[in-house]
Amino acid sequence: MHDTSERVADDAATGFTRPRAVLRAPFTARAWAEVAYCLAGFPVAVVGFVLVLVLLAVGAGLTVSLVGAVLGLLLVVVSTGLARTFATLHRGLAAQLLGERVPPPSQLRPVGKAFARLDARLRDAAGWRSVVYVLVKLPVAVVQLYAVSWWLTGLLNLSAPLRWAALGQRPHPGGEGMPTITPVPAGGGAPHSTTFAGTFVAAAIGAVTLLTAPWVTRAIVAVDRWLVRALLGPGELAQRVRNLEETRAFAVDDSAALLRRLERDLHDGAQVRLVALAMSLDMAKEGLGAEGEPVADPARLRRLIETAHTNATEALSELRDLARGIHPPVLDDGLPDALATLAARSTVAVELAVDVPERPTPAIETIAYFCAAELLTNVIKHSGARRAVLRVTHEEGLLRLCVTDDGSGGAAPGAGSGLTGLLQRVRTVDGTLHVSSPEGGPTSVTVALPMHA
């Protein structure tokens, strides 16, 4: 779900208003959350680095010396356990401030005798990945502090005219004046303001620095995001097993729910119509009387036949709707025609672009169609958008379906927009769903599905 390649949708989504996004970047909640993450993570990184490195170094030294091998192994085990604790803290910070929610690795519960449990803890892959992260985190945190310095120097330079006016700044005897601080080393030294008018040059440099600061911070935090996903989550095999268990459970529940819905719809809809049809025909049969006798009440018989015809027509319509809910007939002509029908029926203007030279399997086409239908419904009901773009491409062996709109944004799984159900549905075929929807928009939702289920 956290496919790094799909995060380019964040930048693609700003295609509607890129200049505005650049100007607004320093004032967004995301920018300040990333600054808070850089500041809050630094002391945790320092303490974790020192404790884990000291325990690991002492433990390794004792183990190599053979004199205190047992004590050394115990210290190594303690270091991996402590690294797991700091990994939990870093995961919490990433979840709270960055929205990067990485599932924790499974708890280690060794069994057997003392040496068997010690061996199991020494082989704890998640613990060793935590050690690697804690040791790598410190240099990353130092670079993150450098990113914070862009904000501080930008604000300081931006306030140069105010400081000059408030403090009565005057040039020094040497003529140096007020220095301009920059986060990057200046070859010949940063410019100095020797007059009040000159302070506006420093303010302009501060404004440019502030506009650049969010993107510097974001780039450095992106490295940390990757490390968190790669090192602090469950191992690849464990995550694969967990995903298979979850998707299997969802597929079973979804099939059971579908069968219950079909049973309920048939019982409450088509079955009632068919019963009424049978009763009308039975009453009409009785109204005919014995063979060769004249019909006693032709008008009543005509009404019964008309009622039977109406019930038969409505039963057929309901059965047709049920069948369409299982497999839309429009898909028989292929996914491009089906999506064209969806776009044509939308009350919001939809730009459609489909480039799929190879036809997916029927199951993938059905999932893609229902995803597109749900996403366009969300655009119409929740976004307030004036237009949307629906693009379907075949890239790197995957069917990628992307719906972008110029609405108000704020869409997220679990927010009542149906995205949670879509995510569960695409995961049943090892698909992924990525949402980029900052407040104020635009929104971009990308679904990636394999070509063959």
For each residue, the residues with C-beta under 8 A, 3 or more apart:
1: 423 427 432 433 434
2: 100 102 229
3: 6 7 432 434 448
4: 7 226 229
5: 8
6: 3 9 432 434 446 448
7: 3 4 10 222 434 436
8: 5 11 12
9: 6 12 13 402 434 436 444 446
10: 7 13 14 436 444
11: 8 14
12: 8 9 15 404 444
13: 9 10 16 404 436 437 438 442 443 444
14: 10 11 17 18 21 442
15: 12 18 404 442
16: 13 404 406 441 442
17: 14 20 21 441 442
18: 14 15 21 22
19: 22 23
20: 17 23 24
21: 14 17 18 24 25
22: 18 19 25 211
23: 19 20 211
24: 20 21 27 28 440
25: 21 22 28 31 211 214 215
26: 31 210 211 213 214
27: 24 31
28: 24 25 31 32 214 438
29: 32 33 439
30: 33 34 218 438
31: 25 26 27 28 34 35 213 214 217 218
32: 28 29 35 36
33: 29 30 36 37 97 98
34: 30 31 37 38 97 98 214 217 218 221
35: 31 32 38 39 148 151 217
36: 32 33 39 40 97
37: 33 34 40 41 93 94 97 98 144 221 224
38: 34 35 41 42 141 144 145 147 148 217 220 221
39: 35 36 42 145 148
40: 36 37 43 44 93 97
41: 37 38 44 45 90 93 137 141 144 224
42: 38 39 45 46 141 142 144 145
43: 40 46 47
44: 40 41 47 48 86 89 90 93
45: 41 42 48 49 90 134 137 138 140 141
46: 42 43 49 50 138 141
47: 43 44 50 51 86
48: 44 45 51 52 82 83 86 89 134 137 138
49: 45 46 52 53 134 135 137 138
50: 46 47 53 54
51: 47 48 54 55 82 86
52: 48 49 55 56 79 82 83 86 131 134 135
53: 49 50 56 57 135
54: 50 51 57 58
55: 51 52 58 59 75 76 78 79 82
56: 52 53 59 60 75 76 79 131
57: 53 54 60 61
58: 54 55 61 62 72 75
59: 55 56 62 63 71 72 73 74 75 76 77 78 79
60: 56 57 63 64 72 76
61: 57 58 64 65 72
62: 58 59 65 67 68 69 71 72 75
63: 59 60 66 68 69 72 73 76
64: 60 61 72
65: 61 62 68 69 72
66: 63 69
67: 62
68: 62 63 65 71 72
69: 62 63 65 66 72 73
70: 73 74
71: 59 62 68 74 75
72: 58 59 60 61 62 63 64 65 68 69 75 76
73: 59 63 69 70 76 77 118 122
74: 59 70 71 77 78 118
75: 55 56 58 59 62 71 72 78 79
76: 55 56 59 60 63 72 73 79 80 122
77: 59 73 74 80 81 118 121 122
78: 55 59 74 75 81 82
79: 52 55 56 59 75 76 82 83 131
80: 76 77 83 84 121 122 124 127 128 130 131
81: 77 78 84 85 121 127
82: 48 51 52 55 78 79 85 86
83: 48 52 79 80 86 87 127 130 131 133 134
84: 80 81 87 88 126 127 130
85: 81 82 88 89
86: 44 47 48 51 52 82 83 89 90 130 134
87: 83 84 90 91 130 133 134 231 232
88: 84 85 91 92 104
89: 44 48 85 86 92 93
90: 41 44 45 86 87 93 94 133 137 228 232
91: 87 88 94 95 102 104 228 232
92: 88 89 95 96
93: 37 40 41 44 89 90 96 97 98
94: 37 90 91 97 98 100 101 102 224 225 228 232
95: 91 92 98 99 100 101 102
96: 92 93
97: 33 34 36 37 40 93 94
98: 33 34 37 93 94 95 221 225
99: 95
100: 2 94 95 225 228 229
101: 94 95
102: 2 91 94 95 228 229 232 233
103: 233 234 239 242
104: 88 91 232 233 234
105: 126 129 232 233 234 235 238
106: 126 234 238
107:
108: 120 121 124 126 127
109:
110: 116 117 120 121
111: 116 117 120
112: 116 117 120
113: 116 117
114: 117 118
115: 118 119
116: 110 111 112 113 119 120
117: 110 111 112 113 114 120 121
118: 73 74 77 114 115 121 122
119: 115 116 122 123
120: 108 110 111 112 116 117 123 124
121: 77 80 81 108 110 117 118 124 127
122: 73 76 77 80 118 119
123: 119 120
124: 80 108 120 121 127 128
125: 128 129 235
126: 84 105 106 108 129 130 234 235
127: 80 81 83 84 108 121 124 130 131
128: 80 124 125 131 132
129: 105 125 126 132 133 231 232 235
130: 80 83 84 86 87 126 127 133 134 231 232
131: 52 56 79 80 83 127 128 134 135
132: 128 129 135 136 231
133: 83 87 90 129 130 136 137 227 228 231 232
134: 45 48 49 52 83 86 87 130 131 137 138
135: 49 52 53 131 132 138
136: 132 133 139 140 227 231
137: 41 45 48 49 90 133 134 140 141 224 227
138: 45 46 48 49 134 135 141 142
139: 136 142 143
140: 45 136 137 143 144 220 223 224 227
141: 38 41 42 45 46 137 138 144 145
142: 42 138 139 145 146
143: 139 140 146 147 220
144: 37 38 41 42 140 141 147 148 217 220 221 224
145: 38 39 42 141 142 148 149
146: 142 143 149 150 183 220
147: 38 143 144 150 151 213 216 217 220 221
148: 35 38 39 144 145 151 152 217
149: 145 146 152 153 183
150: 146 147 153 154 183 209 210 212 213 216 217
151: 35 147 148 154 155 210 213 217
152: 148 149 155 156
153: 149 150 156 157 181 182 183 206 209
154: 150 151 157 158 183 206 207 208 209 210 212 213
155: 151 152 158 159 206 210
156: 152 153 159 160 181 206
157: 153 154 160 180 181 182 202 203 205 206 209
158: 154 155 203 206 207 210
159: 155 156 162 163 203 206
160: 156 157 163 164 178 180 193 199 200 202 203 206
161: 164 165 196 199 200 203
162: 159 165 166
163: 159 160 166 167 169 178 199
164: 160 161 167 168 169 178 193 196 199
165: 161 162 168 196
166: 162 163
167: 163 164
168: 164 165
169: 163 164 177 178
170:
171: 175 176 177 194 195
172: 175 176 177
173:
174:
175: 171 172 194
176: 171 172 179 192 194
177: 169 171 172 192 193 194 195 198
178: 160 163 164 169 192 193 194 198 199 202
179: 176 190 192
180: 157 160 190 191 192 193 201 202 205
181: 153 156 157 190
182: 153 157 185 186 190 205 209
183: 146 149 150 153 154 209
184:
185: 182
186: 182 189 190
187:
188:
189: 186
190: 179 180 181 182 186
191: 180 198 201 202 205
192: 176 177 178 179 180 198
193: 160 164 177 178 180 196 198 199 201 202
194: 171 175 176 177 178 198
195: 171 177 198 199
196: 161 164 165 193 199
197: 200
198: 177 178 191 192 193 194 195 201 202
199: 160 161 163 164 178 193 195 196 202 203
200: 160 161 197 203 204
201: 180 191 193 198 204 205
202: 157 160 178 180 191 193 198 199 205 206
203: 157 158 159 160 161 199 200 206 207
204: 200 201 207 208
205: 157 180 182 191 201 202 208 209
206: 153 154 155 156 157 158 159 160 202 203 209 210
207: 154 158 203 204 210 211
208: 154 204 205 211 212
209: 150 153 154 157 182 183 205 206 212 213
210: 26 150 151 154 155 158 206 207 213
211: 22 23 25 26 207 208 214
212: 150 154 208 209 215 216
213: 26 31 147 150 151 154 209 210 216 217
214: 25 26 28 31 34 211 217 218
215: 25 212 218 219
216: 147 150 212 213 219 220
217: 31 34 35 38 144 147 148 150 151 213 214 220 221
218: 30 31 34 214 215 221 222
219: 215 216 222 223
220: 38 140 143 144 146 147 216 217 223 224
221: 34 37 38 98 144 147 217 218 224 225
222: 7 218 219 225 226
223: 140 219 220 226 227
224: 37 41 94 137 140 144 220 221 227 228
225: 94 98 100 221 222 228 229
226: 4 222 223 229 230
227: 133 136 137 140 223 224 230 231 232
228: 90 91 94 100 102 133 224 225 231 232 233
229: 2 4 100 102 225 226 232 233
230: 226 227 233
231: 87 129 130 132 133 136 227 228
232: 87 90 91 94 102 104 105 129 130 133 227 228 229
233: 102 103 104 105 228 229 230 239
234: 103 104 105 106 126 238 239 242
235: 105 125 126 129 238 239
236: 239 240
237: 240 241
238: 105 106 234 235 241 242
239: 103 233 234 235 236 242 243
240: 236 237 243 244
241: 237 238 244 245
242: 103 234 238 239 245 246
243: 239 240 246 247 427 430
244: 240 241 247 248
245: 241 242 248 249
246: 242 243 249 250 427
247: 243 244 250 251 424 427 428 430
248: 244 245 251 252
249: 245 246 252 253
250: 246 247 253 254 424 425 427 428
251: 247 248 254 255 428
252: 248 249 255 256
253: 249 250 256 257
254: 250 251 257 258 424 425 428
255: 251 252 258 259
256: 252 253 259 260
257: 253 254 260 261
258: 254 255 261 262 326
259: 255 256 262 263
260: 256 257 263 264
261: 257 258 264 265
262: 258 259 265 266 322
263: 259 260 266 267
264: 260 261 267 268
265: 261 262 268 269 270 318 322
266: 262 263 269 270 271 322
267: 263 264 271 272
268: 264 265 271 272
269: 265 266 272 273 315 318
270: 265 266 273 274 315 318 319 322
271: 266 267 268 274 275
272: 267 268 269 275 276
273: 269 270 276 277 311 312 314 315 318
274: 270 271 277 278 311 315
275: 271 272 278 279
276: 272 273 279 280 307 311
277: 273 274 280 281 308 311 312 315
278: 274 275 281 282
279: 275 276 282 283
280: 276 277 283 284 304 305 307 308 311
281: 277 278 284 285 304 308
282: 278 279 285 286
283: 279 280 286 287 304
284: 280 281 287 288 301 304 305 308
285: 281 282 288
286: 282 283 289
287: 283 284 295 296 297 300 301 304
288: 284 285 295 301
289: 286 293 294 295 296
290: 293
291:
292:
293: 289 290
294: 289
295: 287 288 289 298 301
296: 287 289
297: 287 300 301
298: 295 301 302
299: 302 303
300: 287 297 303 304
301: 284 287 288 295 297 298 304 305
302: 298 299 305 306
303: 299 300 306 307
304: 280 281 283 284 287 300 301 307 308
305: 280 284 301 302 308 309
306: 302 303 309 310
307: 276 280 303 304 310 311
308: 277 280 281 284 304 305 311 312
309: 305 306 312 313
310: 306 307 313 314
311: 273 274 276 277 280 307 308 314 315
312: 273 277 308 309 315 316
313: 309 310 316 317
314: 273 310 311 317 318
315: 269 270 273 274 277 311 312 318 319
316: 312 313 319 320
317: 313 314 320 321
318: 265 269 270 273 314 315 321 322
319: 270 315 316 322 323
320: 316 317 323 324
321: 317 318 324 325
322: 262 265 266 270 318 319 325 326
323: 319 320 326 327 329
324: 320 321 327 328 329
325: 321 322
326: 258 322 323
327: 323 324 331 362 366
328: 324 331 338 366 369
329: 323 324 332
330: 333 337 338 341
331: 327 328 334 335 338 362 365 366 369
332: 329
333: 330 337 338
334: 331 337 338 359 365
335: 331 338 339 354 356 359 360 365 368 369 392
336: 339 340 354 356 392
337: 330 333 334 340 341
338: 328 330 331 333 334 335 341 342 365 369
339: 335 336 342 343 352 354 369 372 390 392
340: 336 337 343 344 352 354
341: 330 337 338 344 345
342: 338 339 345 346 350 369 372 373 376 390
343: 339 340 346 350 352 376 390
344: 340 341
345: 341 342
346: 342 343 349 350 376 379 380 388
347: 380
348: 376 379 380 385 386 387 388 405
349: 346 386 387 388
350: 342 343 346 376 387 388 389 390
351: 387 388 389 390
352: 339 340 343 390 391
353: 389 390 391 392
354: 335 336 339 340 391 392
355: 392 393 394
356: 335 336 359 360 392 393 394 399
357: 394
358: 394 451
359: 334 335 356 365
360: 335 356 364 365 368 399 449 451 452
361: 364 365 451 452 453
362: 327 331 365 366
363: 366 367 429 453
364: 360 361 367 368 399 429 449 450 451 452 453
365: 331 334 335 338 359 360 361 362 368 369
366: 327 328 331 362 363 369 370
367: 363 364 370 371 425 426 429 431 449
368: 335 360 364 365 371 372 392 399 401 447 449
369: 328 331 335 338 339 342 365 366 372 373
370: 366 367 373 374 425
371: 367 368 374 375 401 422 425 426 447
372: 339 342 368 369 375 376 390 392 401 403
373: 342 369 370 376 377
374: 370 371 377 378 418 421 422
375: 371 372 378 379 390 403 422 445 447
376: 342 343 346 348 350 372 373 379 380 388 390 403
377: 373 374 380 381 418
378: 374 375 381 382 383 411 417 418 419
379: 346 348 375 376 382 383 385 388 403 405 407 443
380: 346 347 348 376 377 383
381: 377 378
382: 378 379 407 411 417
383: 378 379 380 405 407 408 409 411 441 443
384: 407 408
385: 348 379 388 405 406 407 408 441 443
386: 348 349 406
387: 348 349 350 351 405 406
388: 346 348 349 350 351 376 379 385 403 404 405 406
389: 350 351 353 402 403 404 405
390: 339 342 343 350 351 352 353 372 375 376 401 402 403
391: 352 353 354 400 401 402 404
392: 335 336 339 353 354 355 356 368 372 399 400 401 402
393: 355 356 399 400
394: 355 356 357 358 398 399 400 451
395: 398 400
396:
397: 450 451
398: 394 395 448 449 450 451
399: 356 360 364 368 392 393 394 448 449 450 451
400: 391 392 393 394 395 446 447 448 449
401: 368 371 372 390 391 392 446 447 448 449
402: 9 389 390 391 392 444 445 446 447
403: 372 375 376 379 388 389 390 444 445
404: 12 13 15 16 388 389 391 442 443 444 445
405: 348 379 383 385 387 388 389 441 442 443
406: 16 385 386 387 388 441 442
407: 379 382 383 384 385 441 442 443
408: 383 384 385 439 440 441
409: 383 437 438 439 440 441 442 443
410: 415 437 438 439
411: 378 382 383 415 417 419 435 437 443 445
412: 415 417 419 435 437
413: 417 419 420 423 433 435
414: 419 420
415: 410 411 412 419
416:
417: 378 382 411 412 413
418: 374 377 378 421 422
419: 378 411 412 413 414 415 422 423 433 435 445
420: 413 414 423 424
421: 374 418 424 425
422: 371 374 375 418 419 425 426 433 447
423: 1 413 419 420 426 427 433
424: 247 250 254 420 421 427 428
425: 250 254 367 370 371 421 422 428
426: 367 371 422 423 429 431 432 433 447 448 449
427: 1 243 246 247 250 423 424 430 431 432
428: 247 250 251 254 424 425 431
429: 363 364 367 426 449 450 453
430: 243 247 427 450
431: 367 426 427 428 447 448 449 450
432: 1 3 6 426 427 447 448
433: 1 413 419 422 423 426 445 446 447 448
434: 1 3 6 7 9 445 446 448
435: 411 412 413 419 443 444 445
436: 7 9 10 13 443 444 445
437: 13 409 410 411 412 441 442 443 444 445
438: 13 28 30 409 410 441
439: 29 408 409 410
440: 24 408 409
441: 16 17 383 385 405 406 407 408 409 437 438
442: 13 14 15 16 17 404 405 406 407 409 437
443: 13 379 383 385 404 405 407 409 411 435 436 437
444: 9 10 12 13 402 403 404 435 436 437
445: 375 402 403 404 411 419 433 434 435 436 437
446: 6 9 400 401 402 433 434
447: 368 371 375 400 401 402 422 426 431 432 433
448: 3 6 398 399 400 401 426 431 432 433 434
449: 360 364 367 368 398 399 400 401 426 429 431
450: 364 397 398 399 429 430 431 453
451: 358 360 361 364 394 397 398 399
452: 360 361 364
453: 361 363 364 429 450
